[in-house]
Amino acid sequence: MAPSDSREVVIEATPEEIFAVVADVESTPTWSPQYQKAEIVDTDDEGRPRTVRQTVKTVGITDVLTVEYTCEPTKVSWVLLKARQ
């Protein structure tokens, strides 16, 4: 069975503000230092990110991840589709 992780965080912002930050994946490297690059590969019918390629560097190891986002009215979730490492 593949490993799984789930976390909850309380954020003092409106859902619209949170969705705007999450959907702006290409800006992730500006506020999360382990992300060196993030590019949208594919979007859903509403123009939100669906497939994203991210270059991540942690503890001296760089990896390229392909992540699939699912946007619903009250939540955003994502799963790792592929990693080079």
PDB file of N, CA, C and O in Angstrom:
ATOM      1  N   MET A   1       0.837  -1.180   0.000  1.00  0.00           N
ATOM      2  CA  MET A   1       0.000   0.000   0.000  1.00  0.00           C
ATOM      3  C   MET A   1       0.883   1.245   0.000  1.00  0.00           C
ATOM      4  O   MET A   1       1.881   1.301   0.718  1.00  0.00           O
ATOM      5  N   ALA A   2       0.517   2.240  -0.804  1.00  0.00           N
ATOM      6  CA  ALA A   2       1.268   3.493  -0.893  1.00  0.00           C
ATOM      7  C   ALA A   2       1.094   4.300   0.384  1.00  0.00           C
ATOM      8  O   ALA A   2       0.030   4.261   1.002  1.00  0.00           O
ATOM      9  N   PRO A   3       2.142   5.040   0.788  1.00  0.00           N
ATOM     10  CA  PRO A   3       2.006   5.887   1.965  1.00  0.00           C
ATOM     11  C   PRO A   3       0.987   6.995   1.710  1.00  0.00           C
ATOM     12  O   PRO A   3       0.792   7.430   0.575  1.00  0.00           O
ATOM     13  N   SER A   4       0.355   7.433   2.767  1.00  0.00           N
ATOM     14  CA  SER A   4      -0.646   8.492   2.671  1.00  0.00           C
ATOM     15  C   SER A   4      -0.448   9.450   3.827  1.00  0.00           C
ATOM     16  O   SER A   4      -0.004   9.057   4.905  1.00  0.00           O
ATOM     17  N   ASP A   5      -0.780  10.710   3.596  1.00  0.00           N
ATOM     18  CA  ASP A   5      -0.634  11.711   4.643  1.00  0.00           C
ATOM     19  C   ASP A   5      -1.812  12.666   4.545  1.00  0.00           C
ATOM     20  O   ASP A   5      -2.289  12.961   3.450  1.00  0.00           O
ATOM     21  N   SER A   6      -2.271  13.136   5.663  1.00  0.00           N
ATOM     22  CA  SER A   6      -3.368  14.094   5.694  1.00  0.00           C
ATOM     23  C   SER A   6      -3.111  15.066   6.827  1.00  0.00           C
ATOM     24  O   SER A   6      -2.680  14.670   7.911  1.00  0.00           O
ATOM     25  N   ARG A   7      -3.378  16.344   6.574  1.00  0.00           N
ATOM     26  CA  ARG A   7      -3.164  17.359   7.607  1.00  0.00           C
ATOM     27  C   ARG A   7      -4.276  18.384   7.556  1.00  0.00           C
ATOM     28  O   ARG A   7      -4.876  18.614   6.507  1.00  0.00           O
ATOM     29  N   GLU A   8      -4.543  18.991   8.683  1.00  0.00           N
ATOM     30  CA  GLU A   8      -5.505  20.077   8.751  1.00  0.00           C
ATOM     31  C   GLU A   8      -4.805  21.293   9.329  1.00  0.00           C
ATOM     32  O   GLU A   8      -3.979  21.182  10.235  1.00  0.00           O
ATOM     33  N   VAL A   9      -5.147  22.457   8.790  1.00  0.00           N
ATOM     34  CA  VAL A   9      -4.557  23.719   9.231  1.00  0.00           C
ATOM     35  C   VAL A   9      -5.674  24.745   9.310  1.00  0.00           C
ATOM     36  O   VAL A   9      -6.545  24.787   8.441  1.00  0.00           O
ATOM     37  N   VAL A  10      -5.653  25.573  10.347  1.00  0.00           N
ATOM     38  CA  VAL A  10      -6.617  26.664  10.463  1.00  0.00           C
ATOM     39  C   VAL A  10      -5.946  27.919   9.907  1.00  0.00           C
ATOM     40  O   VAL A  10      -4.878  28.323  10.366  1.00  0.00           O
ATOM     41  N   ILE A  11      -6.591  28.525   8.913  1.00  0.00           N
ATOM     42  CA  ILE A  11      -6.058  29.724   8.268  1.00  0.00           C
ATOM     43  C   ILE A  11      -7.084  30.839   8.416  1.00  0.00           C
ATOM     44  O   ILE A  11      -8.258  30.667   8.088  1.00  0.00           O
ATOM     45  N   GLU A  12      -6.631  31.972   8.908  1.00  0.00           N
ATOM     46  CA  GLU A  12      -7.534  33.102   9.095  1.00  0.00           C
ATOM     47  C   GLU A  12      -7.634  33.907   7.798  1.00  0.00           C
ATOM     48  O   GLU A  12      -7.017  34.962   7.651  1.00  0.00           O
ATOM     49  N   ALA A  13      -8.422  33.383   6.870  1.00  0.00           N
ATOM     50  CA  ALA A  13      -8.660  34.029   5.580  1.00  0.00           C
ATOM     51  C   ALA A  13      -9.968  33.485   5.025  1.00  0.00           C
ATOM     52  O   ALA A  13     -10.465  32.448   5.465  1.00  0.00           O
ATOM     53  N   THR A  14     -10.507  34.192   4.064  1.00  0.00           N
ATOM     54  CA  THR A  14     -11.740  33.709   3.439  1.00  0.00           C
ATOM     55  C   THR A  14     -11.412  32.541   2.509  1.00  0.00           C
ATOM     56  O   THR A  14     -10.273  32.410   2.060  1.00  0.00           O
ATOM     57  N   PRO A  15     -12.395  31.699   2.219  1.00  0.00           N
ATOM     58  CA  PRO A  15     -12.147  30.611   1.253  1.00  0.00           C
ATOM     59  C   PRO A  15     -11.661  31.146  -0.098  1.00  0.00           C
ATOM     60  O   PRO A  15     -10.818  30.520  -0.740  1.00  0.00           O
ATOM     61  N   GLU A  16     -12.175  32.279  -0.525  1.00  0.00           N
ATOM     62  CA  GLU A  16     -11.755  32.865  -1.801  1.00  0.00           C
ATOM     63  C   GLU A  16     -10.275  33.249  -1.780  1.00  0.00           C
ATOM     64  O   GLU A  16      -9.559  33.040  -2.759  1.00  0.00           O
ATOM     65  N   GLU A  17      -9.823  33.814  -0.652  1.00  0.00           N
ATOM     66  CA  GLU A  17      -8.406  34.185  -0.527  1.00  0.00           C
ATOM     67  C   GLU A  17      -7.507  32.952  -0.540  1.00  0.00           C
ATOM     68  O   GLU A  17      -6.446  32.958  -1.163  1.00  0.00           O
ATOM     69  N   ILE A  18      -7.930  31.905   0.141  1.00  0.00           N
ATOM     70  CA  ILE A  18      -7.147  30.664   0.198  1.00  0.00           C
ATOM     71  C   ILE A  18      -7.090  30.021  -1.180  1.00  0.00           C
ATOM     72  O   ILE A  18      -6.017  29.623  -1.632  1.00  0.00           O
ATOM     73  N   PHE A  19      -8.236  29.913  -1.854  1.00  0.00           N
ATOM     74  CA  PHE A  19      -8.271  29.321  -3.192  1.00  0.00           C
ATOM     75  C   PHE A  19      -7.365  30.097  -4.152  1.00  0.00           C
ATOM     76  O   PHE A  19      -6.688  29.496  -4.986  1.00  0.00           O
ATOM     77  N   ALA A  20      -7.348  31.418  -4.038  1.00  0.00           N
ATOM     78  CA  ALA A  20      -6.510  32.236  -4.926  1.00  0.00           C
ATOM     79  C   ALA A  20      -5.031  31.899  -4.753  1.00  0.00           C
ATOM     80  O   ALA A  20      -4.297  31.822  -5.738  1.00  0.00           O
ATOM     81  N   VAL A  21      -4.589  31.698  -3.522  1.00  0.00           N
ATOM     82  CA  VAL A  21      -3.189  31.357  -3.260  1.00  0.00           C
ATOM     83  C   VAL A  21      -2.887  29.944  -3.756  1.00  0.00           C
ATOM     84  O   VAL A  21      -1.872  29.726  -4.417  1.00  0.00           O
ATOM     85  N   VAL A  22      -3.749  28.993  -3.447  1.00  0.00           N
ATOM     86  CA  VAL A  22      -3.530  27.608  -3.859  1.00  0.00           C
ATOM     87  C   VAL A  22      -3.535  27.484  -5.382  1.00  0.00           C
ATOM     88  O   VAL A  22      -2.732  26.739  -5.943  1.00  0.00           O
ATOM     89  N   ALA A  23      -4.419  28.197  -6.044  1.00  0.00           N
ATOM     90  CA  ALA A  23      -4.522  28.117  -7.503  1.00  0.00           C
ATOM     91  C   ALA A  23      -3.360  28.807  -8.215  1.00  0.00           C
ATOM     92  O   ALA A  23      -3.084  28.512  -9.378  1.00  0.00           O
ATOM     93  N   ASP A  24      -2.683  29.716  -7.532  1.00  0.00           N
ATOM     94  CA  ASP A  24      -1.548  30.426  -8.130  1.00  0.00           C
ATOM     95  C   ASP A  24      -0.265  29.626  -7.904  1.00  0.00           C
ATOM     96  O   ASP A  24       0.685  30.118  -7.294  1.00  0.00           O
ATOM     97  N   VAL A  25      -0.248  28.388  -8.402  1.00  0.00           N
ATOM     98  CA  VAL A  25       0.867  27.475  -8.132  1.00  0.00           C
ATOM     99  C   VAL A  25       2.197  27.992  -8.678  1.00  0.00           C
ATOM    100  O   VAL A  25       3.251  27.687  -8.119  1.00  0.00           O
ATOM    101  N   GLU A  26       2.163  28.762  -9.751  1.00  0.00           N
ATOM    102  CA  GLU A  26       3.417  29.254 -10.322  1.00  0.00           C
ATOM    103  C   GLU A  26       4.120  30.259  -9.410  1.00  0.00           C
ATOM    104  O   GLU A  26       5.308  30.524  -9.588  1.00  0.00           O
ATOM    105  N   SER A  27       3.402  30.818  -8.438  1.00  0.00           N
ATOM    106  CA  SER A  27       4.009  31.736  -7.470  1.00  0.00           C
ATOM    107  C   SER A  27       4.520  31.024  -6.219  1.00  0.00           C
ATOM    108  O   SER A  27       5.142  31.654  -5.364  1.00  0.00           O
ATOM    109  N   THR A  28       4.271  29.743  -6.103  1.00  0.00           N
ATOM    110  CA  THR A  28       4.682  28.998  -4.906  1.00  0.00           C
ATOM    111  C   THR A  28       6.149  29.219  -4.542  1.00  0.00           C
ATOM    112  O   THR A  28       6.448  29.378  -3.359  1.00  0.00           O
ATOM    113  N   PRO A  29       7.087  29.235  -5.506  1.00  0.00           N
ATOM    114  CA  PRO A  29       8.491  29.452  -5.125  1.00  0.00           C
ATOM    115  C   PRO A  29       8.765  30.792  -4.441  1.00  0.00           C
ATOM    116  O   PRO A  29       9.795  30.936  -3.783  1.00  0.00           O
ATOM    117  N   THR A  30       7.875  31.773  -4.576  1.00  0.00           N
ATOM    118  CA  THR A  30       8.105  33.070  -3.935  1.00  0.00           C
ATOM    119  C   THR A  30       7.817  33.040  -2.437  1.00  0.00           C
ATOM    120  O   THR A  30       8.306  33.898  -1.702  1.00  0.00           O
ATOM    121  N   TRP A  31       7.026  32.060  -1.970  1.00  0.00           N
ATOM    122  CA  TRP A  31       6.704  32.016  -0.535  1.00  0.00           C
ATOM    123  C   TRP A  31       7.028  30.675   0.117  1.00  0.00           C
ATOM    124  O   TRP A  31       6.852  30.524   1.326  1.00  0.00           O
ATOM    125  N   SER A  32       7.496  29.704  -0.656  1.00  0.00           N
ATOM    126  CA  SER A  32       7.872  28.403  -0.095  1.00  0.00           C
ATOM    127  C   SER A  32       9.248  28.032  -0.643  1.00  0.00           C
ATOM    128  O   SER A  32       9.353  27.558  -1.775  1.00  0.00           O
ATOM    129  N   PRO A  33      10.297  28.241   0.138  1.00  0.00           N
ATOM    130  CA  PRO A  33      11.668  28.138  -0.371  1.00  0.00           C
ATOM    131  C   PRO A  33      12.080  26.769  -0.927  1.00  0.00           C
ATOM    132  O   PRO A  33      12.996  26.708  -1.748  1.00  0.00           O
ATOM    133  N   GLN A  34      11.445  25.684  -0.517  1.00  0.00           N
ATOM    134  CA  GLN A  34      11.849  24.390  -1.081  1.00  0.00           C
ATOM    135  C   GLN A  34      11.381  24.221  -2.524  1.00  0.00           C
ATOM    136  O   GLN A  34      11.902  23.372  -3.247  1.00  0.00           O
ATOM    137  N   TYR A  35      10.403  25.018  -2.946  1.00  0.00           N
ATOM    138  CA  TYR A  35       9.930  24.963  -4.332  1.00  0.00           C
ATOM    139  C   TYR A  35      10.789  25.882  -5.189  1.00  0.00           C
ATOM    140  O   TYR A  35      10.785  27.097  -4.991  1.00  0.00           O
ATOM    141  N   GLN A  36      11.521  25.314  -6.135  1.00  0.00           N
ATOM    142  CA  GLN A  36      12.371  26.110  -7.010  1.00  0.00           C
ATOM    143  C   GLN A  36      11.632  26.549  -8.267  1.00  0.00           C
ATOM    144  O   GLN A  36      11.929  27.599  -8.837  1.00  0.00           O
ATOM    145  N   LYS A  37      10.669  25.741  -8.693  1.00  0.00           N
ATOM    146  CA  LYS A  37       9.922  26.058  -9.902  1.00  0.00           C
ATOM    147  C   LYS A  37       8.582  25.326  -9.847  1.00  0.00           C
ATOM    148  O   LYS A  37       8.493  24.217  -9.318  1.00  0.00           O
ATOM    149  N   ALA A  38       7.544  25.955 -10.396  1.00  0.00           N
ATOM    150  CA  ALA A  38       6.236  25.309 -10.505  1.00  0.00           C
ATOM    151  C   ALA A  38       5.604  25.780 -11.804  1.00  0.00           C
ATOM    152  O   ALA A  38       5.492  26.981 -12.052  1.00  0.00           O
ATOM    153  N   GLU A  39       5.194  24.828 -12.628  1.00  0.00           N
ATOM    154  CA  GLU A  39       4.561  25.198 -13.885  1.00  0.00           C
ATOM    155  C   GLU A  39       3.287  24.398 -14.093  1.00  0.00           C
ATOM    156  O   GLU A  39       3.231  23.201 -13.808  1.00  0.00           O
ATOM    157  N   ILE A  40       2.280  25.071 -14.586  1.00  0.00           N
ATOM    158  CA  ILE A  40       1.003  24.424 -14.872  1.00  0.00           C
ATOM    159  C   ILE A  40       1.127  23.702 -16.202  1.00  0.00           C
ATOM    160  O   ILE A  40       1.460  24.305 -17.222  1.00  0.00           O
ATOM    161  N   VAL A  41       0.856  22.408 -16.178  1.00  0.00           N
ATOM    162  CA  VAL A  41       0.917  21.580 -17.376  1.00  0.00           C
ATOM    163  C   VAL A  41      -0.450  21.529 -18.041  1.00  0.00           C
ATOM    164  O   VAL A  41      -0.552  21.456 -19.266  1.00  0.00           O
ATOM    165  N   ASP A  42      -1.503  21.569 -17.224  1.00  0.00           N
ATOM    166  CA  ASP A  42      -2.857  21.348 -17.721  1.00  0.00           C
ATOM    167  C   ASP A  42      -3.830  22.002 -16.744  1.00  0.00           C
ATOM    168  O   ASP A  42      -3.582  22.025 -15.538  1.00  0.00           O
ATOM    169  N   THR A  43      -4.938  22.535 -17.265  1.00  0.00           N
ATOM    170  CA  THR A  43      -5.950  23.158 -16.417  1.00  0.00           C
ATOM    171  C   THR A  43      -7.296  22.459 -16.586  1.00  0.00           C
ATOM    172  O   THR A  43      -7.516  21.729 -17.552  1.00  0.00           O
ATOM    173  N   ASP A  44      -8.192  22.696 -15.625  1.00  0.00           N
ATOM    174  CA  ASP A  44      -9.544  22.135 -15.736  1.00  0.00           C
ATOM    175  C   ASP A  44     -10.405  23.066 -16.587  1.00  0.00           C
ATOM    176  O   ASP A  44      -9.909  24.059 -17.118  1.00  0.00           O
ATOM    177  N   ASP A  45     -11.674  22.751 -16.715  1.00  0.00           N
ATOM    178  CA  ASP A  45     -12.585  23.530 -17.563  1.00  0.00           C
ATOM    179  C   ASP A  45     -12.771  24.973 -17.096  1.00  0.00           C
ATOM    180  O   ASP A  45     -13.189  25.832 -17.873  1.00  0.00           O
ATOM    181  N   GLU A  46     -12.458  25.239 -15.820  1.00  0.00           N
ATOM    182  CA  GLU A  46     -12.601  26.588 -15.278  1.00  0.00           C
ATOM    183  C   GLU A  46     -11.271  27.341 -15.229  1.00  0.00           C
ATOM    184  O   GLU A  46     -11.191  28.432 -14.664  1.00  0.00           O
ATOM    185  N   GLY A  47     -10.229  26.754 -15.823  1.00  0.00           N
ATOM    186  CA  GLY A  47      -8.929  27.408 -15.876  1.00  0.00           C
ATOM    187  C   GLY A  47      -8.061  27.237 -14.644  1.00  0.00           C
ATOM    188  O   GLY A  47      -6.995  27.845 -14.543  1.00  0.00           O
ATOM    189  N   ARG A  48      -8.509  26.413 -13.705  1.00  0.00           N
ATOM    190  CA  ARG A  48      -7.720  26.169 -12.494  1.00  0.00           C
ATOM    191  C   ARG A  48      -6.681  25.081 -12.775  1.00  0.00           C
ATOM    192  O   ARG A  48      -6.897  24.235 -13.643  1.00  0.00           O
ATOM    193  N   PRO A  49      -5.557  25.092 -12.051  1.00  0.00           N
ATOM    194  CA  PRO A  49      -4.527  24.079 -12.280  1.00  0.00           C
ATOM    195  C   PRO A  49      -5.091  22.666 -12.076  1.00  0.00           C
ATOM    196  O   PRO A  49      -5.798  22.411 -11.101  1.00  0.00           O
ATOM    197  N   ARG A  50      -4.775  21.759 -12.994  1.00  0.00           N
ATOM    198  CA  ARG A  50      -5.134  20.358 -12.816  1.00  0.00           C
ATOM    199  C   ARG A  50      -3.847  19.538 -12.659  1.00  0.00           C
ATOM    200  O   ARG A  50      -3.704  18.781 -11.699  1.00  0.00           O
ATOM    201  N   THR A  51      -2.925  19.692 -13.595  1.00  0.00           N
ATOM    202  CA  THR A  51      -1.651  18.987 -13.510  1.00  0.00           C
ATOM    203  C   THR A  51      -0.539  20.020 -13.420  1.00  0.00           C
ATOM    204  O   THR A  51      -0.485  20.961 -14.212  1.00  0.00           O
ATOM    205  N   VAL A  52       0.356  19.834 -12.435  1.00  0.00           N
ATOM    206  CA  VAL A  52       1.423  20.795 -12.177  1.00  0.00           C
ATOM    207  C   VAL A  52       2.742  20.046 -12.047  1.00  0.00           C
ATOM    208  O   VAL A  52       2.811  18.996 -11.409  1.00  0.00           O
ATOM    209  N   ARG A  53       3.790  20.596 -12.660  1.00  0.00           N
ATOM    210  CA  ARG A  53       5.144  20.043 -12.511  1.00  0.00           C
ATOM    211  C   ARG A  53       5.910  20.969 -11.576  1.00  0.00           C
ATOM    212  O   ARG A  53       6.013  22.169 -11.828  1.00  0.00           O
ATOM    213  N   GLN A  54       6.448  20.407 -10.497  1.00  0.00           N
ATOM    214  CA  GLN A  54       7.138  21.204  -9.482  1.00  0.00           C
ATOM    215  C   GLN A  54       8.563  20.695  -9.301  1.00  0.00           C
ATOM    216  O   GLN A  54       8.797  19.488  -9.222  1.00  0.00           O
ATOM    217  N   THR A  55       9.507  21.621  -9.237  1.00  0.00           N
ATOM    218  CA  THR A  55      10.881  21.272  -8.903  1.00  0.00           C
ATOM    219  C   THR A  55      11.079  21.643  -7.443  1.00  0.00           C
ATOM    220  O   THR A  55      10.911  22.798  -7.051  1.00  0.00           O
ATOM    221  N   VAL A  56      11.439  20.646  -6.647  1.00  0.00           N
ATOM    222  CA  VAL A  56      11.530  20.817  -5.197  1.00  0.00           C
ATOM    223  C   VAL A  56      12.927  20.424  -4.733  1.00  0.00           C
ATOM    224  O   VAL A  56      13.472  19.411  -5.171  1.00  0.00           O
ATOM    225  N   LYS A  57      13.500  21.228  -3.847  1.00  0.00           N
ATOM    226  CA  LYS A  57      14.810  20.904  -3.273  1.00  0.00           C
ATOM    227  C   LYS A  57      14.680  20.857  -1.757  1.00  0.00           C
ATOM    228  O   LYS A  57      14.323  21.846  -1.117  1.00  0.00           O
ATOM    229  N   THR A  58      14.975  19.699  -1.200  1.00  0.00           N
ATOM    230  CA  THR A  58      14.907  19.499   0.245  1.00  0.00           C
ATOM    231  C   THR A  58      16.141  18.726   0.685  1.00  0.00           C
ATOM    232  O   THR A  58      16.495  17.724   0.064  1.00  0.00           O
ATOM    233  N   VAL A  59      16.783  19.166   1.722  1.00  0.00           N
ATOM    234  CA  VAL A  59      17.987  18.548   2.285  1.00  0.00           C
ATOM    235  C   VAL A  59      19.021  18.219   1.199  1.00  0.00           C
ATOM    236  O   VAL A  59      19.621  17.143   1.202  1.00  0.00           O
ATOM    237  N   GLY A  60      19.218  19.166   0.270  1.00  0.00           N
ATOM    238  CA  GLY A  60      20.210  18.989  -0.774  1.00  0.00           C
ATOM    239  C   GLY A  60      19.809  18.090  -1.934  1.00  0.00           C
ATOM    240  O   GLY A  60      20.601  17.889  -2.854  1.00  0.00           O
ATOM    241  N   ILE A  61      18.619  17.555  -1.911  1.00  0.00           N
ATOM    242  CA  ILE A  61      18.145  16.671  -2.979  1.00  0.00           C
ATOM    243  C   ILE A  61      17.090  17.413  -3.790  1.00  0.00           C
ATOM    244  O   ILE A  61      16.131  17.946  -3.232  1.00  0.00           O
ATOM    245  N   THR A  62      17.271  17.446  -5.098  1.00  0.00           N
ATOM    246  CA  THR A  62      16.316  18.086  -5.984  1.00  0.00           C
ATOM    247  C   THR A  62      15.507  17.020  -6.705  1.00  0.00           C
ATOM    248  O   THR A  62      16.067  16.036  -7.191  1.00  0.00           O
ATOM    249  N   ASP A  63      14.214  17.205  -6.778  1.00  0.00           N
ATOM    250  CA  ASP A  63      13.336  16.264  -7.463  1.00  0.00           C
ATOM    251  C   ASP A  63      12.304  17.048  -8.271  1.00  0.00           C
ATOM    252  O   ASP A  63      11.979  18.191  -7.947  1.00  0.00           O
ATOM    253  N   VAL A  64      11.805  16.427  -9.307  1.00  0.00           N
ATOM    254  CA  VAL A  64      10.734  17.005 -10.117  1.00  0.00           C
ATOM    255  C   VAL A  64       9.491  16.161  -9.884  1.00  0.00           C
ATOM    256  O   VAL A  64       9.487  14.955 -10.130  1.00  0.00           O
ATOM    257  N   LEU A  65       8.437  16.810  -9.408  1.00  0.00           N
ATOM    258  CA  LEU A  65       7.191  16.131  -9.072  1.00  0.00           C
ATOM    259  C   LEU A  65       6.105  16.523 -10.062  1.00  0.00           C
ATOM    260  O   LEU A  65       6.032  17.673 -10.495  1.00  0.00           O
ATOM    261  N   THR A  66       5.268  15.564 -10.415  1.00  0.00           N
ATOM    262  CA  THR A  66       4.069  15.861 -11.189  1.00  0.00           C
ATOM    263  C   THR A  66       2.898  15.616 -10.249  1.00  0.00           C
ATOM    264  O   THR A  66       2.729  14.516  -9.722  1.00  0.00           O
ATOM    265  N   VAL A  67       2.087  16.659 -10.044  1.00  0.00           N
ATOM    266  CA  VAL A  67       1.012  16.642  -9.058  1.00  0.00           C
ATOM    267  C   VAL A  67      -0.312  16.920  -9.761  1.00  0.00           C
ATOM    268  O   VAL A  67      -0.385  17.764 -10.655  1.00  0.00           O
ATOM    269  N   GLU A  68      -1.354  16.208  -9.352  1.00  0.00           N
ATOM    270  CA  GLU A  68      -2.687  16.439  -9.899  1.00  0.00           C
ATOM    271  C   GLU A  68      -3.567  17.078  -8.836  1.00  0.00           C
ATOM    272  O   GLU A  68      -3.741  16.529  -7.748  1.00  0.00           O
ATOM    273  N   TYR A  69      -4.123  18.251  -9.160  1.00  0.00           N
ATOM    274  CA  TYR A  69      -5.012  18.984  -8.264  1.00  0.00           C
ATOM    275  C   TYR A  69      -6.465  18.667  -8.596  1.00  0.00           C
ATOM    276  O   TYR A  69      -6.820  18.483  -9.760  1.00  0.00           O
ATOM    277  N   THR A  70      -7.296  18.607  -7.565  1.00  0.00           N
ATOM    278  CA  THR A  70      -8.742  18.498  -7.732  1.00  0.00           C
ATOM    279  C   THR A  70      -9.367  19.654  -6.964  1.00  0.00           C
ATOM    280  O   THR A  70      -9.193  19.771  -5.751  1.00  0.00           O
ATOM    281  N   CYS A  71     -10.090  20.504  -7.674  1.00  0.00           N
ATOM    282  CA  CYS A  71     -10.725  21.665  -7.049  1.00  0.00           C
ATOM    283  C   CYS A  71     -12.222  21.413  -6.946  1.00  0.00           C
ATOM    284  O   CYS A  71     -12.888  21.110  -7.936  1.00  0.00           O
ATOM    285  N   GLU A  72     -12.735  21.545  -5.732  1.00  0.00           N
ATOM    286  CA  GLU A  72     -14.160  21.399  -5.465  1.00  0.00           C
ATOM    287  C   GLU A  72     -14.634  22.687  -4.794  1.00  0.00           C
ATOM    288  O   GLU A  72     -13.806  23.496  -4.377  1.00  0.00           O
ATOM    289  N   PRO A  73     -15.936  22.893  -4.681  1.00  0.00           N
ATOM    290  CA  PRO A  73     -16.422  24.163  -4.114  1.00  0.00           C
ATOM    291  C   PRO A  73     -15.861  24.502  -2.736  1.00  0.00           C
ATOM    292  O   PRO A  73     -15.647  25.678  -2.443  1.00  0.00           O
ATOM    293  N   THR A  74     -15.619  23.516  -1.889  1.00  0.00           N
ATOM    294  CA  THR A  74     -15.164  23.814  -0.526  1.00  0.00           C
ATOM    295  C   THR A  74     -13.804  23.221  -0.188  1.00  0.00           C
ATOM    296  O   THR A  74     -13.381  23.278   0.967  1.00  0.00           O
ATOM    297  N   LYS A  75     -13.110  22.654  -1.170  1.00  0.00           N
ATOM    298  CA  LYS A  75     -11.783  22.112  -0.865  1.00  0.00           C
ATOM    299  C   LYS A  75     -10.945  21.953  -2.121  1.00  0.00           C
ATOM    300  O   LYS A  75     -11.456  21.856  -3.237  1.00  0.00           O
ATOM    301  N   VAL A  76      -9.643  21.928  -1.895  1.00  0.00           N
ATOM    302  CA  VAL A  76      -8.674  21.625  -2.943  1.00  0.00           C
ATOM    303  C   VAL A  76      -7.821  20.487  -2.412  1.00  0.00           C
ATOM    304  O   VAL A  76      -7.358  20.525  -1.272  1.00  0.00           O
ATOM    305  N   SER A  77      -7.617  19.479  -3.239  1.00  0.00           N
ATOM    306  CA  SER A  77      -6.750  18.367  -2.836  1.00  0.00           C
ATOM    307  C   SER A  77      -5.790  18.072  -3.971  1.00  0.00           C
ATOM    308  O   SER A  77      -6.014  18.486  -5.109  1.00  0.00           O
ATOM    309  N   TRP A  78      -4.727  17.359  -3.661  1.00  0.00           N
ATOM    310  CA  TRP A  78      -3.773  17.007  -4.700  1.00  0.00           C
ATOM    311  C   TRP A  78      -3.121  15.687  -4.371  1.00  0.00           C
ATOM    312  O   TRP A  78      -3.012  15.293  -3.209  1.00  0.00           O
ATOM    313  N   VAL A  79      -2.686  15.004  -5.431  1.00  0.00           N
ATOM    314  CA  VAL A  79      -1.999  13.721  -5.284  1.00  0.00           C
ATOM    315  C   VAL A  79      -0.735  13.756  -6.146  1.00  0.00           C
ATOM    316  O   VAL A  79      -0.691  14.396  -7.196  1.00  0.00           O
ATOM    317  N   LEU A  80       0.273  13.058  -5.674  1.00  0.00           N
ATOM    318  CA  LEU A  80       1.515  12.930  -6.419  1.00  0.00           C
ATOM    319  C   LEU A  80       1.313  11.871  -7.502  1.00  0.00           C
ATOM    320  O   LEU A  80       0.985  10.725  -7.196  1.00  0.00           O
ATOM    321  N   LEU A  81       1.507  12.253  -8.764  1.00  0.00           N
ATOM    322  CA  LEU A  81       1.391  11.305  -9.864  1.00  0.00           C
ATOM    323  C   LEU A  81       2.723  10.654 -10.187  1.00  0.00           C
ATOM    324  O   LEU A  81       2.795   9.466 -10.503  1.00  0.00           O
ATOM    325  N   LYS A  82       3.805  11.477 -10.099  1.00  0.00           N
ATOM    326  CA  LYS A  82       5.118  10.962 -10.482  1.00  0.00           C
ATOM    327  C   LYS A  82       6.208  11.789  -9.831  1.00  0.00           C
ATOM    328  O   LYS A  82       6.068  12.999  -9.653  1.00  0.00           O
ATOM    329  N   ALA A  83       7.293  11.122  -9.480  1.00  0.00           N
ATOM    330  CA  ALA A  83       8.494  11.784  -8.982  1.00  0.00           C
ATOM    331  C   ALA A  83       9.682  11.147  -9.679  1.00  0.00           C
ATOM    332  O   ALA A  83       9.668   9.949  -9.961  1.00  0.00           O
ATOM    333  N   ARG A  84      10.706  11.934  -9.959  1.00  0.00           N
ATOM    334  CA  ARG A  84      11.904  11.395 -10.627  1.00  0.00           C
ATOM    335  C   ARG A  84      12.774  10.593  -9.687  1.00  0.00           C
ATOM    336  O   ARG A  84      13.448   9.661 -10.124  1.00  0.00           O
ATOM    337  N   GLN A  85      12.779  10.927  -8.411  1.00  0.00           N
ATOM    338  CA  GLN A  85      13.616  10.212  -7.439  1.00  0.00           C
ATOM    339  C   GLN A  85      12.985   8.913  -7.025  1.00  0.00           C
ATOM    340  O   GLN A  85      13.552   8.183  -6.213  1.00  0.00           O
TER     341      GLN A  85
END
